Amino acid sequence: MGRMKDLLIQQQEQGWSFVGKNVCAQCFTDMVIRDFVTARTTTNECDYCGRSGEQPIAAPIDDVLELMAEGLSVEWGDAVDELPYESAEGGYQGKAYDTWEFFDDVVGFPSENDGVREDIVSAFRGRLCCQRNYFSLSEQDKLLIGWEEFCDEVKHQRRYFFFNTGKRQLHRRFYAKSLVLLMSWA
């Protein structure tokens, strides 16, 4: 297989396209990305703002895109993998965002430079993003439900004695997390 075909396969698997430019830390507003770029400088000129120096000041934007993709993949995924699709009901059965909407309205752009923004959108183009595990409870909701179960149990079932009585058993995962939460407040 040719190199171009390998490149296209790699881009499809990783979920973003290579841009091939260099960017300096000053082009970003996000401090994590600024530190990342500063630690990986390889060239003396930024392709976006035109800054240059005698020492390397810019890093490949492809490295930044890889960092962004890894970070976003923790909470966000492709709608095609996460949501059911029903054409009779108007498409995806859940909230899916196109690339521009996702970066502009949901997570925010890490840069105010228009060229960087355009290249980010271009690199992630063609993806519909949605929350990972869309139909399951978030970690925050799990803790809230566990806390509510714990409060109900303390108020109405077992005031002081928490050994298993055999009558009613709380969901162990929620109960354990709520106890940890309670202990951290004490």
Order of alpha helices (4+ residues) and beta strands (2+ residues): alpha-beta-alpha-beta-alpha-beta-alpha-beta-beta-alpha-beta-alpha-alpha
